[in-house]
Amino acid sequence: MPNAVFFNSYKLKKGKPTEEFLLAVETLINEHISKQQGYISSKILVDGETWADYAVFETMEDLENFLEQSRNPNEAAQKFYSYINLMSCTSRKFSVERSY
């Protein structure tokens, strides 16, 4: 089965400190996302005011289970969301076709 990627892009809320946001991301990944079934890795990206993150899972089923469980965000997720302009957020799921 191919790996699966969950990709999000968004802007931060005005006035939110970048370093605090990055700490919230790190906490969410270390305390929650990295402990999910099939989790492989995560990255956070930035281009000007646009941020993006992605998480790689072993299978699409693992990703789907993670998304289902994430419908009830824990404290770390809520803290992460407090930095995001949710109106700017887009999310996509991808199957990995090839890796090089």
N, C-alpha and C positions, 0 to 999 in steps of 0.2 A: 504494500500500500504506500502511496506517496505521502510525504509530509504535508501538513496544512499550515497556512499562515493567516493570522488575524492582523489586519493592517488598519490603523486609524490615523486620520490627520485632523488637526484642529488648531485653533488659536487660543492663547491664554487670555484670561480675563485681564482687563486693564489694571495696572498697578500691582499685579501679583509678582513677587520676587522670583526670578528664575531659579536661584539656588534653593529656595524653599520648595518650589515645584519639583526640581530634580531629586530632592530628598524624599518627597512624597512618592515619586515614581519608584525610587530605589526600595523604599519600605514596602510598597505594594508588591513589587516583584519578589523581594526576599521573603516576605511574610505570607504571601498568598499564591501568587501566580506560579512561582517556581515549584510549589508543592502540589500542583495539579497533575493528574494522570497524563502522561505523555508529553509533558512540557520539555522542550529542548533548550530554547534560548529566547532572549529578547534584545531589542535595540531601540534606542530613542534617537530621533533625527530632528534636525532643525534647518530651516532655510528662511532667514529673516524672521518674520513674525509667525510663520507657519511651522508647527511642530508635527511630528509623526512618530508613531511607535508601532512596532510589530512584534508578535510573539510566534514562535514556531513550535508546532506540536507534532508528535509522531504520526498521527492520523487525523482525518477529518472528524471521525467519531470522538476522539479526544477533545478536539477543538469545540465541537458541538456540545459535549458534556460540560466543558469549561464555561461556555456562553450561557447554558441553561442555569448552571450554578451561580453565575454572576448576576442573574436577574435580581438577586437580593444582596446588594453590595455590603461588604463588611466595612469596618471602620477605616481601614487603610484605603479601600476603594473610594469611600465617601470623601476622604481627605484629598485624594488625587482628583476626583471630580470637582472639588471646590475651586480648583485652579483653572478649569477648562471652560471656555465659552462654548457651551453645549450646542448653541445654534450654528456654530462653525464646524462641528464635528461630522466627519463622514467615516464610515467603517465598511470594510470589505473582508470577505473570506476568499482565500485562494488555495488551490491544490498546487503543490510543487510539481511541475512538469519535468524539469531536469535540474540537476545540480552539477556544477562544474568545479 
